[in-house]
């Protein structure tokens, strides 16, 4: 009985980790469009700013918070940052990180 409970606990923990790790790609894309990020960035192609796949590769192994801090540190992003919050910037950063795989 004890083994069954332990196995069930592990299964629940793994399921929750996978579920929470999923990124809402459509919402992230919508945020990018709404904030004007697509004026300077594209997923696959360098425009004014780097391609997001390149950013994802550059920040591979880092956290979404690391990427968000980098975005916040650049004055060129000031206007877009006024229109968003840390939660939504975090979502966009998480999505960008998935592109670098």
VMD Tcl script that draws the C-alpha trace (Angstrom):
set ca {
  {0.00 0.00 0.00}
  {2.82 2.38 0.88}
  {4.46 1.80 -2.52}
  {1.21 2.55 -4.31}
  {0.86 5.86 -2.47}
  {4.45 6.81 -3.23}
  {4.02 5.93 -6.92}
  {0.78 7.90 -7.06}
  {2.46 10.89 -5.44}
  {5.32 10.79 -7.93}
  {2.88 10.53 -10.85}
  {0.91 13.53 -9.61}
  {4.09 15.58 -9.15}
  {5.32 14.73 -12.65}
  {1.94 15.55 -14.20}
  {1.81 18.91 -12.43}
  {5.34 19.75 -13.56}
  {4.53 19.00 -17.19}
  {1.21 20.86 -17.04}
  {2.76 23.96 -15.49}
  {5.66 23.88 -17.95}
  {3.35 24.26 -20.95}
  {3.45 27.71 -22.49}
  {0.32 29.27 -23.96}
  {1.82 29.95 -27.39}
  {-1.28 31.61 -28.84}
  {-1.54 34.00 -25.91}
  {2.18 34.82 -26.16}
  {1.86 35.52 -29.89}
  {-1.14 37.74 -29.19}
  {0.83 39.66 -26.58}
  {3.71 40.14 -29.02}
  {1.35 41.52 -31.64}
  {-0.52 43.76 -29.17}
  {2.67 45.22 -27.70}
  {4.22 45.95 -31.10}
  {7.08 43.49 -30.66}
  {6.50 42.21 -34.19}
  {7.54 45.59 -35.59}
  {11.15 44.76 -34.73}
  {11.21 40.99 -34.14}
  {10.14 37.83 -35.96}
  {10.32 34.21 -34.90}
  {12.76 33.03 -37.59}
  {14.17 36.17 -39.15}
  {16.32 39.01 -37.87}
  {14.56 42.32 -38.42}
  {15.57 45.44 -36.47}
  {16.01 43.18 -33.44}
  {17.16 39.57 -33.28}
  {14.99 36.63 -34.29}
  {13.29 35.06 -31.29}
  {14.70 31.63 -32.17}
  {18.16 33.18 -31.84}
  {17.20 34.73 -28.50}
  {15.85 31.39 -27.31}
  {19.13 29.73 -28.24}
  {21.18 32.49 -26.60}
  {19.26 32.14 -23.33}
  {19.06 28.34 -23.40}
  {19.54 27.06 -19.87}
  {18.56 30.42 -18.39}
  {15.22 31.39 -16.94}
  {12.39 33.45 -18.36}
  {13.21 35.98 -15.63}
  {16.75 36.30 -17.06}
  {15.38 37.00 -20.52}
  {12.75 39.41 -19.17}
  {15.46 41.31 -17.26}
  {17.45 41.65 -20.47}
  {14.40 43.03 -22.28}
  {13.74 45.50 -19.45}
  {17.37 46.68 -19.52}
  {17.12 47.91 -23.11}
  {15.73 51.45 -23.45}
  {14.32 50.63 -26.89}
  {11.71 48.44 -25.17}
  {10.45 51.21 -22.86}
  {7.26 51.98 -24.80}
  {6.22 48.33 -25.02}
  {7.01 47.75 -21.35}
  {4.62 50.55 -20.35}
  {1.79 48.54 -21.96}
  {2.49 45.24 -20.20}
  {3.14 43.72 -16.78}
  {5.70 41.29 -15.41}
  {3.36 38.31 -15.73}
  {2.73 38.86 -19.43}
  {6.38 39.67 -20.11}
  {7.21 36.42 -18.33}
  {4.82 34.50 -20.60}
  {6.39 36.03 -23.69}
  {9.87 35.24 -22.35}
  {8.89 31.63 -21.59}
  {7.58 31.23 -25.11}
  {10.74 32.70 -26.66}
  {12.82 30.24 -24.64}
  {10.87 27.33 -26.15}
  {11.89 28.50 -29.64}
  {15.61 28.02 -29.02}
  {15.42 24.26 -28.75}
}
mol new
graphics top color blue
foreach p $ca { graphics top sphere $p radius 0.5 }
foreach p [lrange $ca 0 end-1] q [lrange $ca 1 end] { graphics top cylinder $p $q radius 0.2 }
display resetview
